[in-house]
Amino acid sequence: MRTKGISIVMRQSPESLRGSVLVAGFPGFGRIGYVVPRYLASALSLSKVGYVLTPRLPSMIIMEDDGIGFPFELYAGNGVLALVNRAVPEPVDQNAYCSEVALWASQVGVKYAILVGGLSRDYEPPEEKYGYRWLHNRLYEGPKLQAPLMEEGLGVVGPLALLHIYLEHYGVPAVMVLPYSAVDTVDYDAALVGMRVIVNELLGIKVPMDELEKLAEKQKEELEKISDILSQEREGKQGGTNIFM
């Protein structure tokens, strides 16, 4: 399939994907939109079924446990279709990319789409018990999530927003899960929140999350160490002396 310079190249018949649930995101806050679809593909042992080419394809490949990863790849199996975006399309290509992916999803006949990304922790309410917010398009009639919908006045920007728009335009039901996340670093704890919501509340399947839980716990420990060091430094400055070594 090829329009507007975007090519979706399939290694198997698209008909085999009919009725699948599409899970997709883009590297952004906390890199949630990459970590969740990629971890889901790995944990479910999904097969690589295709990839996406753009006019200004990011000049990168990466070695992973299942071989060489292209910038934009499709994994499928067990009724799940994961679009793994290891990079963000160039700004000039983002509209065409999201439009083509949404049109393709409509033509393939996906059941609905789950979009995932990060929501800045700056907006996280005190004593928050859910750890995420969500929204959906007017076509979505799937499971309702436990957390409140995203608050009025907040928004989503970038290719995730474009993909949401085009999915509705082409008639694909979609729901978006937005865990509260760090902005400028990988946030495994937020990714774990997103995974649990998607797996338990939306897909209703069992997925081993031991590895992601370990990464989240390790990250928490490292952040606590950094916090302790910074606290000690502040205390040292407050009680400092004029002795220099």
N, C-alpha and C positions, 0 to 999 in steps of 0.2 A: 504494500500500500504506500502511495507516495503523493503528497500534495504539499504545496508551499515550501518545497525543499526539505521537508521532514519525511524520513522513510522509517516505517515500522517493519522490520525484517523478522519473519517467523520461521522457526525451525520445525514447527509441526502445524497441523491444520488448525486454523482459528476456531473451527466448529467444535473442537474438543474443549474449548474454554467456555462455551455457553453455560450460563447459570452460575459461573464462578463469582466470588466476591473479590473485587479489586481493592488492594491495599497499597496506598501510595503516599509519598511525601517528598520533600526536598531538603537538602542540608540547610539548616537555618539555626534558630535559637536552640542551643544544646545539641544540635545535629540530630534531633529527635526524628525528623522526617527521613533520615537515612538509616539510623540505627534500628528503628522498629521494623520497617519492611525487610531489611537485610537479615536481622536476627530471626524474624519469622520464617524467611525462606530457608535459613540454615537449620533451625530447630525442627521444621516440618520436612526437611530433606526434599524441598521442592526442586524440580528440574528446570534448567535454563531452557526457555522455549523461544526466546527472541531477544532483539535489542532495537534501540532507536538510534538513527543517525540524524545529525543536524548539519546545516551548512557550515557552521563554525564549531565543529565537534571539539570538546576539550581534549587537549593532547596528553592523555593519561591512560594508563592501564594499571591494574593492581593485582598482585598474586594473592589469591585467597584459598581457603580450604578446598574449594571445588574447581580450582583452575584460575585462568586469567579473567579478571572482571573488566568489562567495558564501562564507559561512563554511565550509560543508561541501559539497563537490562530488565528483561521480563522473566519471572520464575512462576511455575504453576504446578499444581497438584492438590489432591484432597479438597477440591472445591475452592481453593484459594489462588488468586492471581496477584503476585506482588510485583510492583514496578519499583525497582531499586535504582534510585538516582544517586550515584556516587558524587555527582557534581551538579551545579546549577546551570541550565542552559544560558548562553550569552543573552543579555537583555534584549537584543534585537531579534532573537529567535524564540523568546519565551511565549509570546502570543500564539505563534504558529505551532510550537511544540505542544502546548496545553490544548489547543483546539484540535490538533490531530489525534492526540491520545484520547481525548473525550469522544471524538467522532468514532475512533476505532473501538473504544469500549462499548459504545452504543451499537455498532454494527456486529461486534462479536456476541453481544447479548449478555453482558454481565448482569448479575442480579442487582447489585448496588455497589457503590464505591465507599470505602473508608479512607478518608484523608487524615493525615497525622502530622502535627508540627508542634513547635514549642510556643508557649505563652510566657512572656517575661515574668519572673518572680516579683518584679516591682508591683504587679497588680494582684498579687496573692493576698487575700484577706487574712487578718490575724486569726489564729485558731482554725485555719482551713482544714477540713477533714476529708475532702475528696481528692485534692491535689490536681484537679484539672477542670476545664470547662469544655463545652461542646456546642455545636450548632449543626443545622442540617438544611438541605434545600427543600423546596415545596413539594418535591416528588417523593421524599423519603417517608416510608411508612414502617420502618423496621423497629427494632427494640428501642425503647426510651431509656436513656442512661440515668444513673442515680444523681449525678451532680447537677447543679443548676446550669442553664444555658449561659453562654458568654454574656456578660453584662452589657447593657446599652451604652454606647459610646466607644467601646473597644472595637478593634477591627483586625483584619488579616491583610497583609500586603505581600506582593511578590508572586511567584509562580503558583504557590498554593492557592491564593485567591483566584488567579486566572483559571486554574484547573476546576475549582469549584463552580465558577461562572459557566465555563464551557460544558461541564457535565450537566448542569441544569438545561442549558441551551439545547443540547442534543438528547435530552430526555432520560438521563441516567440518574436515579436516586442516589443521593450522597449524604454522608454524615462526616463531620470533622471532629476529631478528638485533639484537644490542646492541653497537654500537661504543663503545669507551671514549671519553668525551666530557667537555668542559668542562661545568660545571653551569649557569652564569648568563650565558652568551653564546652566540651562534650559532657552532657549531664546524664549519666547512666541511671540515676535514681528516677529522674523524670521519664526516661525511656521505659523503665520498669513499670511505672504507673500507666503509661500509655499501652504497653503490652498487655497488662492485666485487664484493662478496660476492653481492649479490642478482642482479646482471646476469650475472656469469661463472659462479658456482657453482650458482645456483638456476634462473634463467631460461634460461641458455645462449644469450643473444642478444648482438648487438653494439649498443652505445649510445655515441654520442659524448659524452665527458666532459671535453672541453677547457675549457669554461666553469667547471665545478666545480673542475677542477684549478688553473685560474688563481686562483679565489677562495681555494682552500686555500693556494696558494703565497703569495699576497699577505698572507693572514692570518698565516702563519708569519713572514714578513718583519716585519710590524708587531709581532708578539709579541716577536721578537728585539730590535727597537729598544726596546721598552718594558723588556725585561729588561736591556739595556745601560744605559739611563737609570737604572733602579733600582740597578744595580750601582755606577754612578758616584756616585750620591747616597750610598750606604752608605760607599763609600770616602772621599768628601768629609767625611762626618760623623766618620769615624774619624781622619782627618788634619786636622781643622778647626783654625782659629785663633780668636783673640779679636778679629779685625778685622772690623768691620761697615761696610757701605757704605749 
